[in-house]
Amino acid sequence: MHGQIEAIRAKALRALIPPPRLRLSEWIEKEIRLPDGLTAQPGPVRLWQFQRDIADAIGDPLIERVTLIKPVRVGFSTILTSAVAAFVANEPSAILCLLPTEADCRDMAVSELEPIFTASPIVADALSDDRDEAGRNTLLSRRFPGGSLKIVAARAPRNLRRHSARVLLIDEADGMDATAEGSPITLAERRTLSFPDRKIVLGSTPVHEETSHVLRAYAQSDQRVFEVPCPECGSFTEILWQHIIWDPDQPETARFRCPHCEGEIAERNKPGMVAQGTWRTTRPEVKGHAGFRMNALVSLHANASWAKLAAEFLAGKDDPQALQVFTNTILGEAWRGEGEELAEADLAARAEPFSLDKIPAEVLALTAGVDVQHDRLELTFTGWTEAGQALILDHRVIWGGYEDPETWQALDDLLRTRWPHALGGRMALDACAVDAGDGASMAQVLAFTTPRLRARIVAIKGASGMARPIIEKSATRSKTGAPRPLWIVGVDAAKTVLFAKLAQPGAVRFSDRLPEVYYEQLTSERAVVRYRRGAPVRSFERIAGRRAETLDTAVYALAARQLVTIDPERRRAELSSDRADKTRAGPVLKSEWMTRR
């Protein structure tokens, strides 16, 4: 009898002792389920070796901040959404997720969070008692027993004013521009100050070196790097792009060359290397802030094999825009803005014997950008090759006020002209962007472009901010509630792409018919970094005394190119046709204004 009493007492005592706390990585693999359609491997989450320490740092109560410099294809979204689920189920509290745009917020809620919440029973149970809150719950804001989850966009500072949070999760920080109230990241972090046990997780693909939020945060962390052992010598190494080699013009032979023993390691060894990998802390003196830096070279995704990454690099290495994307998203490195103050003489020296009246055979798409001035319209015609080269074919000036119908008729005639192409046919315009940004000419520009939308002749308005898309449909509506037929051009983003192309010989080519003043205006701005409300902001500024019409029209033509999708082989066949041109060619309006000094 006494033994039975002792057994009951021991059982009761064990019940009072909490079970050992699972590491977050262990909890994720035990409790989180991925539904069909969300991933190629639905079912229980299985983390890669390099993901486990990141998850455990997020779950460690002694670590206040976690920073991750991340490429694509390494599963950060899975870690982030699983961390949200863990806080909901285990530590109910105020959770705030900050993303760059409203569209990002909705995509995260619909495509990532809700499917995992539904498929994971422990999370579904934790949220099952939020029925009483149904009237106040929305897609981006929900309450549950003991806490709340809000997903907000960085573009609207008002989203951050009313919310306090113990847990702050920031994704794609480098896609967030400063607002009138300052850095949205700083504003969000201030909402956590009242919680002594706060948790701040910031992850991003780095974009520009001078203004990168994630690079600055990582510099303040303990700066961990992921290293793997060489199968031949056993030395641990962070795999970097310079360690990947392949035979000339054979990316399928890509392999890792160990910097210690110079052994060449085949792709088939990568899973074993990654499984034995470890994070090395390079600044152990920093406490409470775990920083992780990695690239896609250790990813075990099939589409992140060394051979596929080598092929991606070779396909984009001659295109500055594609090379920046590879650098940011695959290597997890920031882009350095070399060549962003250009010499007009260097560009003029590249002139070649082609023009709008003699379009080269490699040009397969034609766009134009129109700048509207009080007394004239200026437009640049740009040809585009299959490889992404830009050929500046001509710059025209149509004299006349924007309120004069004859000015717009002359533009219409010019845009409807079909131009002789070296393949034997004639080439029509594919798209045109007309600036309506000065406000005064908006009505006239919309009156011109709206009936021509099917021809991809669109009204545009420029907007600053490096994080903006080059072109996107405006979300504003008219007084009647109808969507406005207006497109927004991210001029800073477009100029970044254009200047990168201009800095690389061969990426932008010029007609020898362009006058000197064309190049003077094309190089009229330079990229600068200014501090605004304590945050570095990268933008373009005008060089004193210079005009910028040709730069603006080149930017608009670049934006118009984003609206065009062509089948290269079909386009070549069309341009090779010897069919008679039945389209009446409009007058070719030339002006001597561009040659004036």
N, C-alpha and C positions, 0 to 999 in steps of 0.2 A: 504493500500500500504506500509506504514511504517513497519507494522508487517511482511509483506512478505520479505522486505529487511533485516530485523533483522534475520529472520529465515534463509535466504540464507547466511548471514554473519556468523551466528553461525555454520551452516553446514560446511562452508569453514574453520573456525577455528578448528573445530573438526577434519577435514581432515589433518590439519597440525600437530596435536598431535598424536604421534605414539601410537598404541594400547599397552596395558600392555603386557609385555613380558611373554610368557608362560614359565613355568618351563619345563625343558627338558623332564621330565617324562610325563607331559601333552601333549607336542608336539609329543612325540613318540606314545602315545596311540591315538592321533588324526590323525597322518599322515602316520605312518609306517604300511605296510602290509606284512604279511608273506605268501608266495605263497604255493600252494599245494605241498606236498612232502618234504618241508623243515622242517615241524613241524607237530606234531599230531593235532595242533589247528591252521589251516591256517586262514588268515583274519587279522583284526586289532590286533595289539599287545596289550595284557593286562598284565600289570606288577604286580608282587606280591608286597606286602608292603615293604619288605626289599630291593627290586630292585629300588624303587622310589627314595630314598635318594641318592643312588649311582649315578643314572642318573642325579639327580638335582645337585650333586656336580660336575659332569663332565661339566654340562652346566653353572655353576656359574662363572661369570667373575672374582669374587674376590678370587676364589680358583685356585691356579696355579698348584698344584699337587694333584692327586688322586691315592691312593694305595689300592689294594684289595687283601687280602689273601683269596683265593677262593678254594672251593672244586669243584667237578663236580656236575651236576644236579641242579644248582642254576641259570642258564640262563645268565651267564656273557657274552657269545658270542652274545646273542641277544642285550644286553646293548651296547656292544662294536660296533657291526655293525650298530646299530641304531644311536649311537653317530657319527660315520663316516658320515652316511646319513644326520644327522642334520647339521654338519659342511659344507657339500657340499651344502645343500639347503639354509642355513641361514647365514653362515659365511664363504664364499669361501676363502680359503687360502691354503698354502702349508701344506699338511697332510702327515705324514710319519707313516706307520705301521711297527713295527719290530717284527718278529717271529723267532723261533730258526732255521728252515731249509727252503730250497727252496720248499720242498714238502708242508710244513705248509702254506707257502705263497700262493701257487697255490690252495690249498684246501680252504683257506679263501676267495680268489677271486672268485672261481667257485661255492663253495657250500654255501657261506654266503652272501658276498657283492652283487654280480651281481643279484641273485634272488630278494633280497630286493630292490635294485635299480630299477629293472624292475617292480616290483609289487607295488611300492609306487609312485603314480603320481607326487607328488611334487618333489621327487628326480629325477624321469625320466625327468621332465620338466627342472630341473636345468642342467641336463647333455645333453639335446637335442641339445644344441648349440656347442657341442664339435666335430661336424662333420668335421670342418676345421682342427681339430687336428688328424683326423683319421690315417693319415700317420705316426704320431709319437706315437699314443696310442698303448699300448700292454696290455696283461692280467694283468701285475703287475705294470703298469705305465700309467696313463692317465691324460690328461689335460682337464680342463673345465673352463668356464668364471670366472676369478678371482682367480683361484687356480689350485691345482694339487693333485693327490693321488698316492703315491708310496708305494708298499708293498715289503719289503726287508728282506733278511735272515741274521741272526746274524753271521753265520759262515764265511762270506766273508767280511772282513773289507772294501774292496774297495767299497762295496755297500753303505757305509755311507759317503764316502769322498766327493761326489759331490752334496749331497742333504742338503738343509737347510729346516727347517720346523717350522711353528708356533705351529702346533698340532702334538704331538708325542704320539702314542698309542703302548704300549708294552704288548704283550701277552705271557704267559708262560716264564717269565723272568728266572725262576730257571732251565729252559732247555737250557740256553745259557752259553757256556763255554768261558773263556777268550781266545782271539786269540793272535797272535804275536804282535798286536798293542794295546793289553790291553782289558779291559772289553767292549764288544759291547754296553752295556747299557750306559756306560759313554761316549763312542764315539757318540752315538745317541743323548744324552742330550746336548752335545756340539753343535750339529747342530741347536739347538733352541735358542742359546744365543743372537742372534741379534734381537729377538722379545721380546719387553717388556710385551706383553700380551700373552705369550706362555702358552700352556696347555700340561702337561705331565701326562698321565694315564698309570699306571703300574699295571698289574694284573698277578697272578700266583698261581698255586698250589705249596705249599712249598715242597721241596724235602729233602735236608740234612741241619740240623740245623746249622752246622758250616759255610756253604757257601751260605746260602739262600739270594738271592737278595731281595726277597719280604719281608722277615722278617726284614732285615736291613732298608728297606724303611719304613715299617710300624712303626718301632721303632722311626722314626723321625717325625711321623705324630701325629694327635690329637687322634689317637687310639680309634676308635668307635667300640662298640660291640652291637650286636642285641639281645635285650631282649624281652621276651614275658610274658604276665600275666598268673598266675596260675588260672584256673577257680574256684578253691576252696577258695584260700586265697587272690587272687588278687595281690600277690607279683610278681614283674618283675624279670626274671631270664634269663641268657644266657644258653640255653640248651646245656649241655655237655654230652659226652659219659657216664660218671659215673652216670648220672641221668637216663639212660635208663636201665630198668631191665626187666627180663622175667623169667618165671618158668623154672626149670632145663630141658634142652633138648627140650624146646618148644618155639622157637623164635617167633612163631606166637602170643604169648601172650605178646610181648614187649609193654612196656608202659613207660610213663615219671613219675618219682617220684620227686615231688617238694622238693627242699632242705630246704624250709622254713617251710611248714606245713606237709611234708612227705605224702601228698595226692598222690594217684596213678591215673594218668590221661591217659585215653585211646586215641588211635590214632584218633578217630573221632572228638576229640576236637582240633586237631592241626590246621585246617584251621582257626577257630575262633581265636585261640591264635596268629597265625601269622598275621592275619588281624589287630589285635590290638597291634602288636609289635612296638617297637621303637628303634632307634639307640641311645645309650648313649655314650657321648663323655667322655673319661676317662682322657684326657689331654687338657682341654679347653684353656689352655694358648698358645697352638700352633695354629698359624693362617696361612691360605693359603695352608695348606696341610691336606687334609681329608684322613684318613685311615680307612678302613673297614675290620673287621675280622669276618668270619662266617664259618659254617660247613653245611653239607648236612642234618642235623637233622631237620632243619626248611624248607627244600625243600618240595613243595607240589606235586612234581612228584610222580606218582603212584609207580614207581620203587625205590623211596626213602622213602618208609614207614618205620617206626621203625622196623616192623616185618621183612621186607626184608633186612634191614641193619644188624639186629641181626643175620639173617641167613647167610649173607655174612661174618660177623665176625667169626661165629662159623666154617664156612667152611675153613677159611684161618688162624685161630689163631695159628696153629701149624706149619705153613710154613712162615719163616721170610720174604720171598719175597712177598707173598700175604698179610702178615700183614703190611708191609711197604706201599704197594699200598693202603690198606684200610686206614691207618693212614694219608697218604698224600692226597688222593683223596676224601675221605668221611669226615674225621674229620678236614681236612684243617690244619693239624699239620705237622711239620718237623720231620724227622726220626733222631733219635740219634744213633750214631755209636758205641753202646756198643760192646765189645768183638772183636774189630778189631785188636787186637794184641793177638795172641793165643799162648797157652802153648803146646808144642809138647807132653809132658808127659800126659796131660789131654786127648789129642786126641788118643794117643796110648792105653790108658786104656780102650777105647771103643771097642777094637778089638773083633770080633765075629767069630765063626767057620763056615765061608762060603768062597767061592772063585770062580774064573772063571770056575774051574772044578766042582763046586758044587753050581750052581746058585740057590738062594732061590726062593720059589714059588711066593713071592710078586713082584719080578722083572718082569716087563712087557716090558721094552725097554732097549736096550743096545747100548751105544755109546763109542767112543774112541777119545782121543786126542793125537796127535803125535807131539813131539818136535824134530826138525832136528838139530843135532850137526854135527861138521866136521867129526867125526869118528864114529858116532852111531845115531841110532834113538831110542828115548824113548817114550813109550806110556802107557797111563792109560786107563783101561777098567772100565766104570762106569755103573752100573745098576740103573734103575729108576722105582719107584713104581707108582701106580695110584695116590697116595696121594702126590707125589712129593719128596719123600725121595730119597736120592742118596746113593748107596752102592758102595764103592770103592772095586771092585772085584780083581784087580790085576794090577801090574805095570811091564812092560817088557822092556828089552833092546835088541836091535838088533845091533850087532857090525858090522861096515863096513862104509866106506866113502859114502857120498851122491852121489858121481859121479860114484859109482860102481853099475852096474845093478843088481848084486846079492843081494845087500842090499834091493833094492825095490822089488825084487822077494820074498825075505823072508817076507817083510811086507805084500805083497799081499797074500801070503799063510796064514799068521796069521790072516789077516782080513777076509778071506773067511772061516775060521774055524767055525763050528757050535758046540756050547758048551752044555753039558748036563744040563737040567733044572729039578728042583724038581717036576714039574708037569708031568714029564714023557717023554717029547719030547726033542728036541734040539733047541737051540736059536742061531740065526744068528745076526750079527751086523746090527743095524739100520742106523747108521750114523757115520762118522769119519771126524774130522777136522785136517788137516796136515799143520803145520806152514811153511809158505814160506817167513816169514818176514825179514830174514837176508839179502835178496837180492842175495847173492851168490848162494843159492840153489833154487832160484825161478824157473829157467828153468826145473830142474829135478823134482821139486814138481808138477809143472803144467803138465809135461809130464806124471806123474803118475796118477794124480787126474782127468784130463780132460776126459780120456776114461771111468772113473768110476763114472761120475756125477750121472747117473741113480741109482747107488747104494748109493747115498748121501755121497760119499767120496770126500771132497772138499778141495781146497787149501785156506788157510786163512792168513790174515795179521793183526797184532794187531794195534790198534789205541787208543791213550789216550783220556781222556775226559769222565767225569761222565755222560754227557747228551747223549752219543752215545747209540744206540741200542746194545744189546749183540752181535747180528750178523746181517749183512745186505749185500746184493749183492753190489759189487764194481761198481761204476759208470764209472770207467776208461775204456779206449778202447785200443786195440792193435794198432800197426802201420798201419794195414790194415783197421782200423775203426771198427772192430768187438768187441763186448763186451768181456772183459777179464773174463775167468771163475775163478774169485777170489772173496772171501767173506771177509768182514772187520769185525773183532771182536773188540767190545768195551771192552778192557781189564779191564779198571777201573770199568765200570759198572758190568762186569762179576765177578770181584773179590769182589765187594761189595755184590753181591748176594751170592757168595760162602762163604765169611767170615761170613755173617749173618747166613747162614745155619750151618757153623761149630761151631758158638757160641751157637747154640741151641742143647742140647743133643737130639739125635734121628733123627735129620734132615739129618745128614750125618753119615753113618755107615762104618766100616772098616773091611776088611778081616784080620784074624789073621796071614796070611802068609806075610803081608807087613813087611819089615825090619824097624829098627829104623830110618835109614836115610831117609826113605820116609816121616816121620812126621817132621823131621828136615827141609827138603826142603819145605814141604807144609806150614810151618809157617815162611818162610824166608822173608816175607814182612809185613809191617804194614801200616795202613792208617794214613796219615798226612795231615795237612792243612798248606800251604805255601802262602805267599803273593807275587803275581807276578804282576808287574805294578799296584800296589795299590789295587788289588782285591784278596780276599781269593780263593785259588784253592785247591780242595781236590784231592789227588792222593795217590798211593801206592809207597812206597820206600823200597828198599832192605835193610835188616839188614846186617851190615858189616860182611864179612867173610862167608856168607851163599850162597849156590847155590839154584836154584829155578826150576830145571827141573820138579819135580813132581807137583809143584804149577802150572806151565805153562800147563802141560798136563791135569791137573784137570780142569783148566779154559777152555781149548779147548774142552774137553768132555762135559762140561756144555754148551758151545756154540753150539756144534753139536746137543744137545738135542732139541734146538729150531727149528731144521729142521725136527723133527719127529712128526708125528701125528698118533696116534693109536686108535683103538676101543678096549677098555680094555676087553670086553667080547669075542670078536672075537680072540684077542691075546691069551687069556686063553685057548680057545678052540684049537687053533693051537698048543700051547705048551703042551697040554694034549694029543695030538695025538700020537699014538704008531706006526705011519708009519715009515718004515725003512728010515734011513737017507741016501739019495742017493748022498749027496754032499761029495766029497772027503775032508777029514780033512787035513789041512796043518800041517806041523811040529810045534810042540810047542817049541819055542825057549826060553830057560831059561838062565839067566846070574847070576853069583855071584857078579857082580859089585855092585849091590845095597846093598850087605852085607859088602862091604869093608868099613873100617874106616880109 
